[in-house]
């Protein structure tokens, strides 16, 4: 085993042990697409990154996802208007992504993906501005860029595509 792969164990006060990764450990990056919220097409809030509907941001470090792209991205004194019942998104539409309902961003890690057509709320087919498919169709070994641009697993409301995508192999920029 090489020195680079060893995990150093640091003993802290009170006998607690904490694993410290080597300094050259790789960090996971994400790609995010602005899907909007049930009450607005654009993205952003008082602390979130602003974006236009359909905008894709890539190579985002993992430590920037929670503060700038997800629901905790709005600050004190500001809360978006609640969606109406007719516009609410079903909870199970895209469980694999970090859906920033307050900020409108849908984020996925840089990875290879397999996508399956599960259909939309109203039809057993997939599409709605994305790759077309029938319930049960699978497309494998897709890049994050292809998933964000052509499959839209994080799209909400009337823009849902029916595709569910899961990461199968994490990718890093070398």
C-alpha positions in Angstrom: 0.0 0.0 0.0 1.4 3.4 -1.0 1.9 6.3 1.3 -0.7 8.3 -0.6 -3.4 5.8 0.0 -2.9 5.6 3.8 -5.4 7.3 6.0 -3.9 9.0 8.9 -5.7 8.7 12.2 -5.5 11.7 14.4 -6.3 11.3 18.1 -8.0 14.3 19.5 -8.6 15.3 23.1 -10.9 13.0 25.1 -9.7 10.0 23.1 -11.8 10.7 20.0 -10.3 9.5 16.7 -10.9 11.3 13.4 -9.8 10.0 10.0 -7.9 12.6 8.0 -7.7 12.0 4.2 -4.4 12.6 2.4 -3.8 16.1 1.2 -4.2 15.0 -2.5 -7.6 13.3 -2.0 -9.9 14.1 -4.9 -13.0 16.2 -4.4 -16.3 15.5 -6.0 -17.6 18.1 -8.4 -21.2 18.7 -9.5 -23.2 20.0 -12.5 -26.4 21.9 -11.9 -29.2 22.9 -14.2 -31.8 25.7 -13.5 -35.2 24.0 -13.5 -37.0 26.8 -11.8 -39.4 26.5 -8.9 -43.1 25.7 -8.9 -43.7 29.4 -8.7 -41.0 30.8 -11.0 -38.9 29.8 -14.0 -35.6 31.4 -13.1 -33.2 30.4 -10.3 -31.7 32.2 -7.4 -32.6 33.8 -4.1 -31.1 36.2 -1.6 -28.0 33.9 -1.2 -28.3 31.5 -4.1 -26.6 31.7 -7.5 -28.9 33.4 -10.0 -29.6 31.6 -13.3 -31.9 31.6 -16.3 -34.2 28.7 -17.0 -32.2 25.8 -18.6 -28.8 27.3 -17.7 -26.2 24.6 -16.8 -23.3 25.3 -14.5 -20.5 22.6 -14.4 -17.4 21.8 -12.3 -18.9 23.1 -9.1 -17.0 21.9 -6.0 -19.1 19.9 -3.5 -18.6 22.4 -0.8 -20.4 25.1 -2.9 -23.6 23.0 -3.5 -25.3 23.4 -0.2 -24.7 27.1 0.4 -25.3 28.2 -3.2 -27.6 25.8 -5.0 -30.1 24.1 -2.6 -33.0 24.9 -0.3 -30.9 26.3 2.4 -29.7 29.0 0.0 -32.2 31.6 1.0 -31.4 33.8 3.9 -33.2 35.3 6.9 -36.1 37.7 6.0 -36.7 36.1 2.6 -38.8 33.1 1.8 -40.3 32.4 -1.6 -44.1 32.3 -1.9 -45.4 28.7 -1.4 -46.5 26.9 -4.5 -50.2 26.3 -5.2 -51.6 22.8 -4.9 -51.9 22.5 -8.7 -48.2 23.3 -9.2 -46.7 21.2 -6.5 -44.2 18.6 -7.6 -44.6 15.0 -6.6 -41.9 14.1 -4.0 -40.7 11.1 -5.9 -39.9 12.8 -9.3 -36.1 12.7 -8.9 -34.8 11.4 -5.6 -31.2 11.0 -6.9 -30.7 14.7 -7.4 -30.3 17.6 -4.9 -33.4 19.6 -5.9 -33.1 23.2 -4.7 -36.7 24.1 -4.5 -35.9 27.4 -2.9 -33.2 28.2 -5.4 -34.5 26.3 -8.4 -31.3 24.3 -9.1 -31.1 20.6 -9.7 -27.6 19.2 -9.1 -25.9 15.9 -9.9 -22.4 14.7 -9.3 -19.9 14.5 -12.1 -20.4 10.8 -13.0 -21.4 8.3 -15.7 -25.2 7.7 -15.5 -27.8 5.1 -16.4 -31.2 6.5 -17.0 -34.6 4.7 -17.0 -37.9 5.9 -18.4 -40.5 5.6 -15.7 -43.0 7.9 -17.4 -44.6 11.1 -16.3 -47.7 11.6 -14.0 -50.0 11.4 -17.1 -48.3 9.0 -19.6 -46.0 5.9 -19.6 -43.7 7.6 -22.0 -40.7 10.0 -21.6 -39.9 13.1 -23.5 -41.5 16.5 -22.9 -38.5 18.3 -24.6 -36.1 15.5 -23.6 -35.0 12.3 -25.2 -38.1 10.2 -26.0 -38.7 6.8 -24.5 -41.2 4.3 -23.3 -41.7 3.0 -19.8 -38.9 0.5 -19.1 -36.4 1.9 -21.6 -32.9 2.2 -20.3 -29.9 4.2 -21.6 -26.6 3.4 -20.0 -23.1 5.0 -19.7 -24.3 8.6 -20.3 -22.2 11.6 -19.4 -23.4 14.2 -16.9 -23.5 16.8 -19.7 -25.8 14.5 -21.8 -28.0 13.8 -18.7 -28.4 17.5 -17.9 -29.0 18.7 -21.5 -31.0 15.8 -22.9 -32.7 13.8 -20.2 -33.8 16.4 -17.6 -34.3 14.1 -14.5 -34.6 17.2 -12.2 -37.2 19.0 -14.2 -40.4 19.8 -12.2 -44.1 20.3 -12.7 -45.3 20.6 -16.3 -41.7 20.2 -17.6 -41.1 16.7 -16.1 -39.5 14.4 -18.6 -40.2 11.0 -17.0 -36.5 10.0 -16.9 -34.8 8.9 -13.6 -31.0 8.8 -13.7 -28.5 7.3 -11.3 -24.8 7.7 -11.1 -22.8 4.5 -11.9 -19.2 5.7 -11.9 -17.8 8.9 -10.4 -15.6 10.9 -12.9 -12.9 13.4 -12.0 -11.1 16.0 -14.1 -7.5 14.9 -14.4 
